[in-house]
């Protein structure tokens, strides 16, 4: 699939608002005659009107992202021998199943975050023992306590496990006997072929859940937070729901010269995907601000006042008057205002 042209970060809420506001400022300034409580009434009905409504205004940011399976992990062989079996690229490997084989012995996957760095056997104590025992229990082996101590009961469970896998029954586990990852793996790319040495990088893998990675400019970092909802637009124009799952703490500088940028990585989970994209460029729209239960009028209803600030032309039957307003948030061509009542009719100059 050829890459789509990328769009720069843009603020959707101001796309129409800024232009209309500029037009209002450029219009002839009006004065309220010192106080503006009840300026002279006009008798000509304006050509277009709108009603002051109570609503929710939403401000959004749209940024570029990449849909994929998250960060890539390199699986490295740590024992001598020859590669005799490899999984297919794109396949999924879960706890207890083989990641690859060396000398016809499977190297099963165990879940955890601590790599094995020593042989686990009778008398060993530590969190790596707890990791092994937790996995043995999840695989259905019993008769031992899940703790930090490798006991005779742990050894018997290891022997049963090794026998079930068709491995040499030793009752101990060496670092090269297993592969440790924090969850199920999806095979991304094979680094070895059958007959290669089992030492060194064997394959790369990712998690099994698709997510969107966004390199967010640090200037926009304040707009996002964990748990925030998002909308993800796919290459075919369809959209799916998303949610921010993490916001990076470390800024990274990329590019050179005029293309240099300082970014943090934002991860967005997605749901409702119906098409299988291994990787694809996407647009991520995030709700950066929301104002609920506010009064709003079209931005085009604002008029610049000669004494400063803004006002609106209130329509009352066949007459009109000008009322000063305070502006708040701009979004979707509307602006939050105070100084008028809900249900009032205001002119919208063309």
N, C-alpha and C positions, 0 to 999 in steps of 0.2 A: 504494500500500500504506500503510495508516495506521500511524503509528509505534507500536512496542510499548512498554508500560510499562517503564521502565528500572529495573534493580535496582542498589542501592548495592553498593559493594565489600564483599565478605564473605570471611571466612576459613573455608573449608570444613572444614579439618582439625579445628578446634575446635568445630564446630557441635554435635556430640554430646558431645565430650569435656568441654567446659566445664560443661555442665549436669550430667553424671554426676559430675564431680569435685566440684562444689558439693554434690551430694547426699551424697557420701562424707564431705566435711568436716562436713556437718551431722549425720551419724550419730554415735552415742555414741562418744566417744573411748575407745580401748583402751590399756592399758599393758602393756609387755613385762616388767615386774618387774625393771627395772635390768639392762640388758644384753641381754635378749631372746633369749638363745641357745636356751633350751628352756623356754618358758613351759608352764603346765599344759595338758595335752591335754584337748580336749573330746570327748565320746563321741557327740554327736548329729551325724549326717550333714547337711550344708547342703542346701537344696532345689535349688540350681543350682551347677554347677561349670564350669570352663574349664581348658584346658591351657596351660602356659607354652610358647610357641612361638618359634622363631627365624624372623624375617621381615624384610621391608623396609617401613619406614613412609615415607609420602609426604605432604608438606604442600603444599597448593595455595592459590592466590589466584584468584578470579574477578572480572574487571573488565569494564566496558562498553567496546565498541569499535565502529568503523564500517568496514564492508567497502566498498571502492571501488577505484579505480585510482591512488590516490596523489595527490600534489600536482598542482595545476593550473598550467599554463604558458600565458601569453598570447602569441600570435603576432601581431606588429605589422608592418604594411607600412611600408617605408622608402623607397618610390619613388613618384613621381607616376604617375598613370594611373587606369584604371577597372577595377574587379573584373569579370572576364569568365567566371570559373569558380570554383566552390567545392566542396569534398568534402561528402559526406553526414555528418551527425552520427552518431557511433558507428563510423565507418569507420577503418581502420588505414592509416597511411602509413609506408613504410619508405624507407631510404636511396635517393636518386636519383629518387624519385617526387615529383610535384608536390603542394605543400601548398595552393596557390591559384594563380590566374592573374591577371595585370594586363596589360591591352592584348593579350590572347591569348598572352602569354608566361608559361610555367609558372615557378613559383618552387620549385625542387627542395629536398628535405630532405638535409642533410649531417649526419653525426654528429660531435659534439664538445662541448666545454664552454667554448670561448673564442669569444665573438661576433666577427664580422668588423666592424672599425671603420674600414677604409680600403680603397682599391682595390688588389687584388693583381695585379701585372703585372711585366714584366721588371725585374730588379734588386731586387725587394722581398725582405727577409729577416725572419724571425721565426717564432714558433710558429704564427701564423695561416697561414703558408705551409705548414708541416708538416701542419696540419689539412686544408687543401685537397688536398695531394698524397696524404695517407693515404686520403682519400675517393675520389679519382680512381683510385687503385690498387685499392681495394675494388670499384669499379664496373667494373674490367676494363681500364683504360687503362694503357699501359706506355711505356717509353722514357725514363723520368726516374728520378732518385733521390728517395726520400722523405727530405727534409732540411728545413733552414730557408731554403733559397734558391730563389727563383723564377727559373729559367733558361729558355733558349730551348726546351729539351725540355719543361719544364712548360707553356710557352705553347702548344706544338703539341698537347699532351694536352688542354688547356683548349679549344682550337679544335675538336678532334675531338668532345669532349663537347658543346659548344654546337651543333655541326652535327647531332649525333644527337638533340638535344632540339628542333631546329627553331628555335633562337634565332639572333639576330644573332651572327656569328662575329667576335669582337673580340680573343680571346686574353687578356682580362683579366676579373676578377671583382669587381664592386662589392658593398658590404654589402647593398644591397637586392635583389641578384640571387638570393640563396639564403636558406634558413631553417636555423638551427643548433639542434640539440637533442641531448641525450646518448644518444638511442636512438630506436626506433620511437615514433610518436605515435598516440594514439587521439583522434579529434576529439570534444570534449565539447560545445561549443556554438558556433554561428556568430554572429559579431558584425557581419557585413556581409551584404548581399544583392547580387545581380547588379546592376551599374550604379552601385554606390557608389564613392566615392573609395578608391583603394588605399592611402591613407595612414592610419595609426592602427591600433587593434586590429582584426584580421581574424577571429580565432577563438580559442577556448581549447582546450587539449588536455592529455592526461595521458599517462602511460606505458601500456603495453599489458598489464602484469602486475597482476592483482588482489592487493591487500594490505589488511591491517587496520591502521587507525590507532587508537591508544589514548592518550588524554590521562590519563596516570598521575599520581596524587598523589605529590608528592615524598616523602611519608612511606613510600611503597611502592617507591621507586626502587631501594633496595638489594636488593629481591627478584628483580630481572630483570637479565639480562646477554645480550649478543649471543650467538647460537647456541643459546639455551635453547629446549627444545621447548614447544609449547603445543597446546591443543585449542580449536577455534573452533566454537561452537554457532550454527547458522544460524537464521533466523526460523522455518523449518518444523520445528525441533527436531532436525534431523540435525547430525552433527558431522564436521569435517574436521581433518586434521593441520595444524599451523602451526609456525613457527620464528621467534624474535625475530631480526630482521635489523639493527636499530639502536635505540639508546637515546639520546634527545636529551641534549645537553650544556647547553642553555639552558632555564631554568625560565620559564614564562609564567603570569601571574596573570589569571584570568578571573572574571567575575561580580562582584557587589557585596554588601556587608554579610554576612549570614549565608550567602549563596550563593557567597562568594568562595572560590576554590581556587587553589593554586599547583601547576602540573603540568609534566611533561616529556612529549614525544611519543615513543611507542614504536611501531615499525613491525614488523608480523608478516606474513611471507609465508605463503601458504596453498597447499595442494595437494589434489587430489581433488575439486575443485568440479564438480558435475554440473549445477547450475542457474545460469543467467545472472542475477546480481544486479549491476546497475549501481552501486547503493548500498543498503546495508541495515544496520540495527543488529544487532550480534552480541554474544555473551558470549565472553570469552577466558579460558580457565583455564590458568594457568601453574604448573608445578611449581617452587615456591620453595625447597623443602628436601627432602632425601632422606637417610634413615638406613638403611644396609644391614646385614644380618647382626646384628640386635639381638634381644634377648629382649623379648617383649611379652605383656601380659595385657589383658583388657577393662578400661576405665576404671572400670567398676562394681565391680571386684574390690578397688579401693583402699579402705583403712580409715584414718581419722585416728587417730594415736597420741597418747595424753595427754602424752607427753614431747616431742611435736613430730614432724613428718614423717609418713610413710605406711608402712603395712604391708599384707600380704596374709594371708589365712587359708589355710594349706596343708592340704590334705586327704590323709591317709595311712590308707587303709583306712576303718575306722569311726571313726577319731580325727582331730582337727584341731589345728593349732598356729598361732600367729601369728609371722610373720617380717617384720622391718623391711626395706624396700626403698628404693632411690634411684630417683627418676623422671627420665626424660629427655623425649624428644619425644612429643607427643600427636598422633594422626592417626587419622581414620576410626573413632573410638570405641575405640581401643586406645592403650596407653601403654607406652613403653620403660621397662624396669625392670632393675635389677641387685640382687643379693642372693638370687636364687633360681636354680634350675637348670632347664635345658630339660627338658620332659617332666613337670615337677611339675604337680599338680592343685591349683587354687585355688578357693575359694568365690566365688560372685558373688551377694552378698545382693540380694534383691528390694526 
